[in-house]
Amino acid sequence: IASEAVVKEDSVVSVTVFGVCDTISDQIQVTFLQPFDVALGPDIFECDVQGVTIGDSFSIGYSVNWSSGATSDSIDVQTTGTYAVTVNNSCFSASDTIQVTMEASPMVDLPADTVTCFDQAIVLKRPGVVGVTYFWSDSSTKVTHTVDITKQVWLAAVNECGLSVDTMNIVFNGEIQSDLGIDTTICNQDILVLDAFSPGATYLWSTGHTTDTIVTGQKSAFYT
């Protein structure tokens, strides 16, 4: 009987030794390790997610080391970044890298509709989120947008996850200017139109009328 054996494939080898006074047995697991690859898959891009899991189930006895310091087969990722893993066994080593990008859908929130008096301009400022492109209603991309006339303004934000638009109405009211003229005498068959028009104003006459003009001439009176 040979005192040694040649093993050419994965197997459990057992041996029994017979002695004059005793008999003993032992066995050993023989595993042939082959070169291997590690594949984390294509780069990942996700919108509006809290995290993703990357990794695989590696063979028992293989050591796993992530660039984050983890040693588990897979890891949970909550931030955008590049992640690398190296897997080793007694004979070989393999590595792979993956880029994980997690992006939020864009959001814009302009102030509420507003009315401003006289000629004081309103300066609007857009956010500055990295990876988001902003457009004002005049097609500009500048950080601030100045409004000095009555108009509707919108701001659009776009990235790879979508588009968001918000609209704001701005009304400029100038100083009220109204002149009814000097006190006037007319004949009893005539009429007189009093005109108090001023852009953007509302009206209340001493007669109770709420129009911008009234017709007088029925009787003498003091009009306010």
Backbone as CSV, one residue per row, in Angstrom:
resi,resn,N_x,N_y,N_z,CA_x,CA_y,CA_z,C_x,C_y,C_z
1,ILE,0.847,-1.178,0.000,0.000,0.000,0.000,0.887,1.234,0.000
2,ALA,0.548,2.251,-0.883,1.354,3.472,-0.985,1.171,4.326,0.245
3,SER,2.244,5.006,0.639,2.186,5.895,1.800,1.784,7.311,1.425
4,GLU,1.517,7.562,0.159,1.083,8.892,-0.285,0.106,8.726,-1.444
5,ALA,-0.677,9.802,-1.700,-1.666,9.754,-2.778,-1.598,11.047,-3.575
6,VAL,-1.862,10.973,-4.859,-1.906,12.136,-5.742,-3.365,12.526,-5.949
7,VAL,-3.696,13.805,-5.643,-5.063,14.297,-5.782,-5.106,15.301,-6.927
8,LYS,-6.050,15.155,-7.871,-6.126,16.022,-9.046,-7.415,16.824,-9.130
9,GLU,-8.318,16.682,-8.200,-9.581,17.420,-8.220,-10.076,17.608,-6.797
10,ASP,-11.054,18.505,-6.630,-11.609,18.747,-5.297,-12.136,17.442,-4.725
11,SER,-11.714,17.133,-3.530,-12.152,15.869,-2.929,-11.762,15.839,-1.462
12,VAL,-12.366,14.892,-0.748,-12.000,14.603,0.638,-11.172,13.320,0.625
13,VAL,-9.952,13.408,1.109,-9.043,12.259,1.100,-8.945,11.701,2.519
14,SER,-9.177,10.414,2.647,-9.097,9.739,3.946,-7.958,8.726,3.932
15,VAL,-7.369,8.525,5.091,-6.298,7.544,5.208,-6.449,6.815,6.547
16,THR,-6.150,5.537,6.533,-6.139,4.721,7.757,-4.784,4.050,7.871
17,VAL,-4.178,4.179,9.016,-2.857,3.591,9.255,-3.007,2.467,10.288
18,PHE,-2.576,1.292,9.906,-2.660,0.118,10.771,-1.297,-0.143,11.421
19,GLY,-1.265,-0.146,12.702,-0.029,-0.444,13.431,-0.144,-1.751,14.205
20,VAL,0.949,-2.105,14.812,0.968,-3.363,15.572,0.043,-3.268,16.771
21,CYS,0.064,-2.102,17.392,-0.730,-1.945,18.619,-1.989,-1.105,18.442
22,ASP,-2.089,-0.392,17.306,-3.216,0.553,17.174,-3.501,0.803,15.703
23,THR,-4.676,1.367,15.462,-5.081,1.779,14.115,-5.650,3.189,14.207
24,ILE,-5.172,4.088,13.353,-5.674,5.479,13.368,-6.107,5.885,11.975
25,SER,-7.036,6.866,11.943,-7.547,7.376,10.662,-7.551,8.898,10.679
26,ASP,-7.500,9.484,9.483,-7.595,10.950,9.336,-8.111,11.256,7.937
27,GLN,-8.593,12.478,7.766,-9.042,12.885,6.431,-8.754,14.365,6.235
28,ILE,-8.737,14.783,4.967,-8.432,16.167,4.611,-9.277,16.587,3.410
29,GLN,-9.726,17.823,3.423,-10.459,18.395,2.277,-9.440,19.076,1.368
30,VAL,-9.423,18.662,0.126,-8.525,19.249,-0.864,-9.364,20.059,-1.851
31,THR,-9.047,21.356,-1.974,-9.773,22.242,-2.893,-8.781,22.900,-3.840
32,PHE,-9.046,22.800,-5.128,-8.213,23.438,-6.137,-8.812,24.816,-6.467
33,LEU,-8.074,25.883,-6.166,-8.545,27.244,-6.413,-8.174,27.686,-7.818
34,GLN,-9.132,28.321,-8.498,-8.944,28.792,-9.859,-8.987,30.319,-9.883
35,PRO,-8.342,30.941,-10.871,-8.480,32.401,-11.010,-9.963,32.774,-11.149
36,PHE,-10.341,33.927,-10.634,-11.752,34.330,-10.662,-11.849,35.836,-10.932
37,ASP,-13.034,36.247,-11.315,-13.319,37.657,-11.565,-14.349,38.157,-10.558
38,VAL,-14.287,39.445,-10.280,-15.289,40.114,-9.453,-15.992,41.150,-10.324
39,ALA,-17.311,41.078,-10.403,-18.079,41.998,-11.252,-19.208,42.627,-10.441
40,LEU,-19.093,43.917,-10.174,-20.149,44.634,-9.446,-21.253,45.123,-10.367
41,GLY,-21.081,44.934,-11.660,-22.116,45.361,-12.601,-21.880,46.770,-13.104
42,PRO,-22.782,47.274,-13.962,-22.622,48.627,-14.515,-22.830,49.693,-13.443
43,ASP,-22.322,50.877,-13.724,-22.535,52.007,-12.815,-24.034,52.212,-12.584
44,ILE,-24.370,52.714,-11.391,-25.772,52.860,-10.976,-26.146,54.330,-10.901
45,PHE,-27.289,54.689,-11.494,-27.858,56.038,-11.375,-29.300,55.888,-10.929
46,GLU,-29.641,56.482,-9.777,-30.990,56.367,-9.230,-31.526,57.755,-8.859
47,CYS,-32.829,57.941,-9.061,-33.499,59.192,-8.705,-34.372,58.974,-7.465
48,ASP,-34.262,59.901,-6.516,-35.164,59.945,-5.363,-35.204,58.621,-4.592
49,VAL,-34.035,58.052,-4.314,-33.964,56.838,-3.498,-33.131,57.129,-2.254
50,GLN,-33.372,56.346,-1.196,-32.642,56.524,0.052,-31.318,55.770,0.061
51,GLY,-31.191,54.756,-0.778,-29.957,53.981,-0.810,-30.084,52.785,-1.741
52,VAL,-28.941,52.178,-2.065,-28.909,50.980,-2.913,-27.941,49.981,-2.286
53,THR,-28.110,48.709,-2.652,-27.229,47.649,-2.168,-26.352,47.170,-3.311
54,ILE,-25.053,47.100,-3.071,-24.122,46.608,-4.092,-23.317,45.451,-3.494
55,GLY,-22.893,44.542,-4.381,-22.103,43.401,-3.934,-22.646,42.100,-4.474
56,ASP,-22.111,40.992,-3.957,-22.484,39.665,-4.445,-22.224,38.664,-3.327
57,SER,-22.551,37.417,-3.566,-22.245,36.346,-2.613,-20.975,35.653,-3.069
58,PHE,-19.903,35.863,-2.334,-18.622,35.276,-2.702,-18.453,33.919,-2.011
59,SER,-17.558,33.114,-2.546,-17.360,31.747,-2.039,-16.865,31.769,-0.596
60,ILE,-17.254,30.740,0.144,-16.792,30.581,1.528,-15.273,30.469,1.537
61,GLY,-14.658,31.176,2.454,-13.204,31.149,2.542,-12.540,32.287,1.813
62,TYR,-13.316,33.065,1.052,-12.772,34.224,0.363,-12.885,35.425,1.303
63,SER,-11.866,36.271,1.349,-11.920,37.490,2.154,-12.342,38.661,1.273
64,VAL,-13.208,39.522,1.809,-13.780,40.641,1.056,-13.410,41.940,1.758
65,ASN,-12.901,42.897,1.004,-12.534,44.197,1.565,-13.048,45.312,0.654
66,TRP,-13.959,46.153,1.193,-14.508,47.289,0.456,-13.693,48.548,0.746
67,SER,-13.750,49.485,-0.176,-13.063,50.767,0.021,-13.633,51.529,1.205
68,SER,-14.852,51.213,1.603,-15.470,51.853,2.768,-14.989,51.248,4.084
69,GLY,-14.240,50.139,4.013,-13.783,49.450,5.207,-14.613,48.236,5.565
70,ALA,-15.760,48.051,4.920,-16.621,46.905,5.204,-15.971,45.619,4.695
71,THR,-16.337,44.498,5.321,-15.810,43.197,4.915,-16.925,42.205,4.582
72,SER,-18.154,42.694,4.467,-19.283,41.830,4.131,-19.363,41.632,2.620
73,ASP,-20.141,40.622,2.204,-20.291,40.359,0.776,-20.917,41.535,0.038
74,SER,-21.861,42.219,0.672,-22.540,43.358,0.047,-22.610,44.502,1.047
75,ILE,-22.806,45.727,0.522,-22.902,46.902,1.386,-24.084,47.752,0.932
76,ASP,-24.660,48.479,1.889,-25.720,49.438,1.594,-25.091,50.816,1.425
77,VAL,-25.428,51.487,0.316,-24.838,52.780,-0.036,-25.913,53.856,0.042
78,GLN,-25.641,54.928,0.779,-26.599,56.029,0.902,-26.121,57.329,0.252
79,THR,-24.884,57.373,-0.217,-24.351,58.598,-0.801,-23.713,58.315,-2.157
80,THR,-23.713,59.343,-2.988,-23.063,59.242,-4.290,-21.561,59.071,-4.104
81,GLY,-20.969,58.189,-4.894,-19.525,57.990,-4.788,-19.046,56.812,-5.613
82,THR,-17.736,56.603,-5.586,-17.116,55.463,-6.257,-16.744,54.426,-5.201
83,TYR,-17.171,53.201,-5.399,-16.960,52.138,-4.421,-16.170,50.999,-5.068
84,ALA,-15.150,50.517,-4.341,-14.291,49.441,-4.854,-14.299,48.274,-3.877
85,VAL,-14.147,47.065,-4.428,-14.065,45.865,-3.605,-12.900,45.005,-4.100
86,THR,-12.206,44.385,-3.160,-11.136,43.440,-3.480,-11.440,42.125,-2.770
87,VAL,-11.400,41.034,-3.547,-11.690,39.702,-3.008,-10.431,38.852,-3.145
88,ASN,-10.056,38.161,-2.057,-8.846,37.339,-2.039,-9.171,35.918,-1.592
89,ASN,-8.403,34.981,-2.124,-8.350,33.650,-1.528,-6.877,33.293,-1.354
90,SER,-6.568,32.071,-1.078,-5.178,31.708,-0.776,-4.255,31.861,-1.978
91,CYS,-4.817,31.891,-3.172,-3.981,31.903,-4.377,-4.153,33.143,-5.253
92,PHE,-5.376,33.705,-5.273,-5.660,34.739,-6.255,-6.364,35.933,-5.604
93,SER,-6.406,37.018,-6.375,-7.076,38.241,-5.914,-7.744,38.897,-7.122
94,ALA,-8.899,39.505,-6.888,-9.617,40.205,-7.961,-10.310,41.431,-7.381
95,SER,-10.446,42.482,-8.207,-11.055,43.738,-7.751,-12.002,44.276,-8.808
96,ASP,-12.914,45.130,-8.364,-13.800,45.844,-9.297,-14.243,47.143,-8.630
97,THR,-14.670,48.083,-9.452,-15.102,49.404,-8.992,-16.435,49.749,-9.635
98,ILE,-17.293,50.455,-8.898,-18.589,50.880,-9.423,-18.871,52.312,-8.978
99,GLN,-19.439,53.083,-9.874,-19.858,54.453,-9.553,-21.352,54.447,-9.238
100,VAL,-21.698,54.935,-8.061,-23.093,55.022,-7.652,-23.482,56.491,-7.566
101,THR,-24.529,56.870,-8.298,-25.019,58.250,-8.282,-26.479,58.252,-7.860
102,MET,-26.769,58.967,-6.774,-28.142,59.106,-6.295,-28.506,60.585,-6.327
103,GLU,-29.510,60.903,-7.126,-29.866,62.304,-7.364,-31.337,62.540,-7.041
104,ALA,-31.630,63.725,-6.546,-33.006,64.093,-6.220,-33.620,64.869,-7.379
105,SER,-34.927,64.723,-7.572,-35.622,65.519,-8.572,-35.529,66.991,-8.202
106,PRO,-35.424,67.890,-9.197,-35.250,69.321,-8.884,-36.521,69.918,-8.300
107,MET,-36.352,70.940,-7.469,-37.472,71.657,-6.870,-37.211,73.153,-6.941
108,VAL,-38.241,73.916,-7.314,-38.166,75.377,-7.271,-39.386,75.892,-6.525
109,ASP,-39.206,76.996,-5.803,-40.287,77.559,-5.002,-40.132,79.075,-4.970
110,LEU,-40.781,79.751,-5.905,-40.751,81.209,-5.927,-41.664,81.760,-4.829
111,PRO,-41.451,83.024,-4.416,-42.353,83.632,-3.427,-43.791,83.690,-3.948
112,ALA,-44.732,83.929,-3.045,-46.140,84.043,-3.430,-46.347,85.275,-4.315
113,ASP,-47.452,85.272,-5.069,-47.809,86.441,-5.876,-47.789,87.691,-5.000
114,THR,-47.341,88.801,-5.572,-47.179,90.001,-4.750,-47.575,91.263,-5.507
115,VAL,-47.987,92.269,-4.746,-48.294,93.608,-5.265,-47.337,94.569,-4.589
116,THR,-46.653,95.379,-5.376,-45.713,96.341,-4.821,-46.093,97.745,-5.267
117,CYS,-45.800,98.703,-4.440,-46.197,100.084,-4.727,-45.044,100.884,-5.331
118,PHE,-45.436,101.825,-6.209,-44.488,102.745,-6.836,-43.493,101.977,-7.708
119,ASP,-42.229,102.368,-7.704,-41.279,101.835,-8.686,-40.148,101.030,-8.054
120,GLN,-40.364,100.465,-6.873,-39.319,99.685,-6.217,-39.208,98.300,-6.854
121,ALA,-38.059,98.032,-7.500,-37.878,96.768,-8.213,-37.799,95.594,-7.236
122,ILE,-38.183,94.424,-7.717,-38.098,93.187,-6.938,-36.979,92.334,-7.529
123,VAL,-36.084,91.864,-6.664,-34.970,91.024,-7.103,-35.213,89.599,-6.604
124,LEU,-35.356,88.673,-7.529,-35.547,87.259,-7.209,-34.222,86.524,-7.363
125,LYS,-33.997,85.537,-6.515,-32.750,84.770,-6.551,-33.067,83.285,-6.634
126,ARG,-32.424,82.624,-7.563,-32.639,81.189,-7.727,-31.699,80.401,-6.825
127,PRO,-32.015,79.099,-6.556,-31.092,78.237,-5.801,-29.834,77.948,-6.624
128,GLY,-28.921,77.249,-6.015,-27.681,76.887,-6.700,-27.295,75.453,-6.437
129,VAL,-28.210,74.526,-6.685,-27.959,73.105,-6.428,-27.065,72.530,-7.530
130,VAL,-26.019,71.849,-7.122,-25.090,71.241,-8.083,-25.824,70.201,-8.930
131,GLY,-25.596,70.258,-10.235,-26.220,69.295,-11.144,-27.576,69.715,-11.660
132,VAL,-28.105,70.851,-11.184,-29.404,71.351,-11.635,-29.188,72.604,-12.480
133,THR,-29.849,72.671,-13.637,-29.793,73.838,-14.509,-31.078,74.631,-14.357
134,TYR,-30.944,75.958,-14.222,-32.099,76.827,-13.983,-32.292,77.772,-15.165
135,PHE,-33.590,78.046,-15.489,-33.946,78.983,-16.554,-35.047,79.913,-16.060
136,TRP,-34.827,81.222,-16.210,-35.890,82.192,-15.925,-36.794,82.340,-17.139
137,SER,-37.921,83.008,-16.941,-38.889,83.183,-18.024,-38.347,84.030,-19.178
138,ASP,-37.251,84.769,-18.963,-36.629,85.507,-20.062,-35.504,84.702,-20.710
139,SER,-35.444,83.397,-20.399,-34.476,82.436,-20.956,-33.074,82.585,-20.378
140,SER,-32.873,83.475,-19.419,-31.551,83.632,-18.821,-31.332,82.569,-17.745
141,THR,-30.063,82.343,-17.416,-29.703,81.369,-16.383,-28.986,82.046,-15.214
142,LYS,-29.023,83.370,-15.157,-28.297,84.109,-14.117,-28.882,83.809,-12.730
143,VAL,-28.103,84.107,-11.706,-28.503,83.799,-10.336,-29.672,84.667,-9.891
144,THR,-29.659,85.960,-10.244,-30.735,86.874,-9.832,-31.546,87.329,-11.042
145,HIS,-32.796,87.681,-10.779,-33.701,88.154,-11.837,-34.449,89.371,-11.288
146,THR,-34.275,90.529,-11.937,-34.870,91.779,-11.473,-36.154,92.060,-12.240
147,VAL,-37.216,92.388,-11.495,-38.522,92.679,-12.097,-38.937,94.087,-11.671
148,ASP,-39.243,94.949,-12.648,-39.645,96.323,-12.328,-40.917,96.746,-13.050
149,ILE,-41.620,95.782,-13.656,-42.908,96.059,-14.294,-43.863,94.918,-13.948
150,THR,-45.144,95.181,-14.128,-46.142,94.143,-13.880,-45.954,93.009,-14.891
151,LYS,-45.775,91.794,-14.387,-45.558,90.659,-15.285,-45.661,89.351,-14.504
152,GLN,-45.739,88.266,-15.240,-45.679,86.928,-14.658,-44.276,86.381,-14.891
153,VAL,-43.672,85.878,-13.820,-42.313,85.348,-13.885,-42.349,83.866,-13.545
154,TRP,-41.576,83.063,-14.272,-41.447,81.659,-13.894,-39.976,81.261,-13.860
155,LEU,-39.705,80.240,-13.051,-38.362,79.672,-12.927,-38.473,78.168,-13.115
156,ALA,-37.647,77.646,-14.014,-37.629,76.207,-14.286,-36.303,75.617,-13.818
157,ALA,-36.367,74.408,-13.264,-35.173,73.673,-12.838,-35.207,72.296,-13.486
158,VAL,-34.087,71.876,-14.041,-34.051,70.593,-14.740,-32.743,69.862,-14.418
159,ASN,-32.844,68.558,-14.220,-31.671,67.689,-14.141,-32.044,66.342,-14.738
160,GLU,-31.206,65.345,-14.536,-31.457,64.039,-15.158,-32.651,63.320,-14.551
161,CYS,-33.187,63.837,-13.446,-34.334,63.193,-12.805,-35.656,63.864,-13.150
162,GLY,-35.645,65.011,-13.835,-36.922,65.619,-14.192,-36.867,67.127,-14.294
163,LEU,-38.076,67.718,-14.310,-38.257,69.156,-14.503,-39.242,69.674,-13.472
164,SER,-38.957,70.864,-12.932,-39.863,71.531,-11.995,-39.980,72.998,-12.397
165,VAL,-41.215,73.536,-12.356,-41.460,74.927,-12.737,-42.366,75.571,-11.696
166,ASP,-42.050,76.809,-11.319,-42.915,77.572,-10.431,-43.136,78.950,-11.031
167,THR,-44.328,79.505,-10.797,-44.727,80.776,-11.405,-45.093,81.783,-10.321
168,MET,-44.804,83.054,-10.588,-45.091,84.141,-9.655,-45.648,85.326,-10.425
169,ASN,-46.764,85.879,-9.959,-47.347,87.087,-10.558,-46.935,88.301,-9.734
170,ILE,-46.383,89.305,-10.410,-45.932,90.532,-9.750,-46.689,91.709,-10.356
171,VAL,-47.334,92.488,-9.486,-48.114,93.645,-9.933,-47.508,94.896,-9.310
172,PHE,-47.205,95.878,-10.164,-46.691,97.158,-9.700,-47.811,98.182,-9.726
173,ASN,-48.116,98.778,-8.571,-49.101,99.846,-8.476,-48.383,101.175,-8.300
174,GLY,-48.607,102.084,-9.241,-48.023,103.414,-9.111,-48.825,104.258,-8.133
175,GLU,-48.319,105.440,-7.819,-49.012,106.358,-6.931,-50.337,106.787,-7.558
176,ILE,-51.409,106.765,-6.750,-52.726,107.153,-7.262,-52.720,108.640,-7.590
177,GLN,-53.124,108.945,-8.805,-53.224,110.345,-9.236,-54.593,110.573,-9.843
178,SER,-55.369,111.421,-9.186,-56.728,111.691,-9.659,-57.055,113.159,-9.417
179,ASP,-57.599,113.823,-10.434,-57.899,115.261,-10.343,-59.273,115.511,-10.950
180,LEU,-60.226,115.911,-10.093,-61.582,116.176,-10.580,-61.737,117.583,-11.149
181,GLY,-60.683,118.372,-11.049,-60.766,119.735,-11.603,-61.295,120.743,-10.568
182,ILE,-61.455,121.994,-10.990,-61.920,123.058,-10.095,-63.436,122.984,-9.947
183,ASP,-63.957,123.670,-8.895,-65.415,123.752,-8.739,-66.025,124.332,-10.003
184,THR,-67.212,123.835,-10.402,-67.779,124.149,-11.715,-69.262,124.502,-11.593
185,THR,-69.687,125.462,-12.386,-71.107,125.807,-12.501,-71.594,125.424,-13.896
186,ILE,-72.748,124.704,-13.959,-73.323,124.324,-15.245,-74.799,124.695,-15.245
187,CYS,-75.355,124.746,-16.423,-76.783,125.070,-16.548,-77.623,123.844,-16.190
188,ASN,-78.894,124.105,-15.838,-79.721,123.013,-15.326,-80.077,121.971,-16.378
189,GLN,-79.806,122.241,-17.644,-80.052,121.244,-18.685,-78.780,120.469,-19.054
190,ASP,-77.654,120.837,-18.439,-76.379,120.211,-18.794,-76.009,119.108,-17.795
191,ILE,-75.025,118.328,-18.198,-74.456,117.310,-17.305,-72.937,117.481,-17.281
192,LEU,-72.325,116.897,-16.276,-70.870,116.947,-16.162,-70.377,115.555,-15.752
193,VAL,-69.401,115.042,-16.478,-68.809,113.738,-16.166,-67.558,113.961,-15.316
194,LEU,-67.565,113.375,-14.135,-66.394,113.441,-13.265,-65.600,112.133,-13.413
195,ASP,-64.341,112.275,-13.757,-63.488,111.114,-14.057,-62.358,111.048,-13.034
196,ALA,-62.330,109.969,-12.257,-61.300,109.801,-11.220,-60.340,108.658,-11.558
197,PHE,-60.286,108.246,-12.813,-59.532,107.042,-13.180,-58.056,107.135,-12.785
198,SER,-57.563,106.052,-12.185,-56.140,105.875,-11.900,-55.854,104.375,-12.040
199,PRO,-54.808,103.961,-12.782,-54.564,102.543,-13.050,-54.474,101.701,-11.769
200,GLY,-55.232,100.612,-11.744,-55.173,99.672,-10.642,-55.935,100.074,-9.405
201,ALA,-56.656,101.233,-9.448,-57.349,101.722,-8.255,-58.787,101.209,-8.194
202,THR,-59.370,101.234,-6.989,-60.805,101.039,-6.805,-61.387,102.352,-6.290
203,TYR,-62.731,102.494,-6.355,-63.352,103.821,-6.153,-64.564,103.728,-5.225
204,LEU,-64.764,104.809,-4.476,-65.979,104.972,-3.683,-66.328,106.464,-3.664
205,TRP,-67.420,106.818,-4.378,-67.874,108.203,-4.453,-68.796,108.521,-3.268
206,SER,-68.916,109.815,-3.018,-69.848,110.262,-1.976,-71.287,109.940,-2.350
207,THR,-71.541,109.645,-3.606,-72.876,109.247,-4.067,-73.135,107.760,-3.828
208,GLY,-72.078,107.023,-3.451,-72.208,105.579,-3.266,-71.747,104.786,-4.477
209,HIS,-71.478,105.466,-5.598,-71.008,104.764,-6.792,-69.590,104.235,-6.577
210,THR,-69.259,103.132,-7.290,-67.922,102.540,-7.196,-67.243,102.448,-8.558
211,THR,-67.776,103.172,-9.528,-67.151,103.230,-10.851,-66.092,104.322,-10.873
212,ASP,-65.234,104.314,-11.919,-64.193,105.340,-11.976,-64.745,106.698,-12.414
213,THR,-65.931,106.718,-13.039,-66.549,107.982,-13.457,-68.015,108.016,-13.022
214,ILE,-68.522,109.228,-12.780,-69.953,109.410,-12.515,-70.453,110.594,-13.327
215,VAL,-71.751,110.626,-13.539,-72.403,111.727,-14.295,-73.169,112.597,-13.303
216,THR,-72.920,113.884,-13.314,-73.610,114.829,-12.428,-74.441,115.811,-13.246
217,GLY,-75.234,116.639,-12.545,-76.004,117.671,-13.238,-77.467,117.704,-12.844
218,GLN,-77.933,116.769,-12.043,-79.333,116.747,-11.619,-79.608,117.800,-10.544
219,LYS,-78.610,118.068,-9.702,-78.765,119.059,-8.644,-77.394,119.525,-8.196
220,SER,-77.388,120.679,-7.544,-76.120,121.185,-7.012,-75.674,120.274,-5.882
221,ALA,-74.376,119.969,-5.861,-73.852,119.077,-4.804,-72.336,119.189,-4.740
222,PHE,-71.806,118.708,-3.629,-70.361,118.623,-3.433,-69.977,117.146,-3.559
223,TYR,-69.131,116.872,-4.520,-68.784,115.484,-4.825,-67.374,115.160,-4.349
224,THR,-67.258,113.985,-3.700,-65.948,113.506,-3.238,-65.727,112.099,-3.782
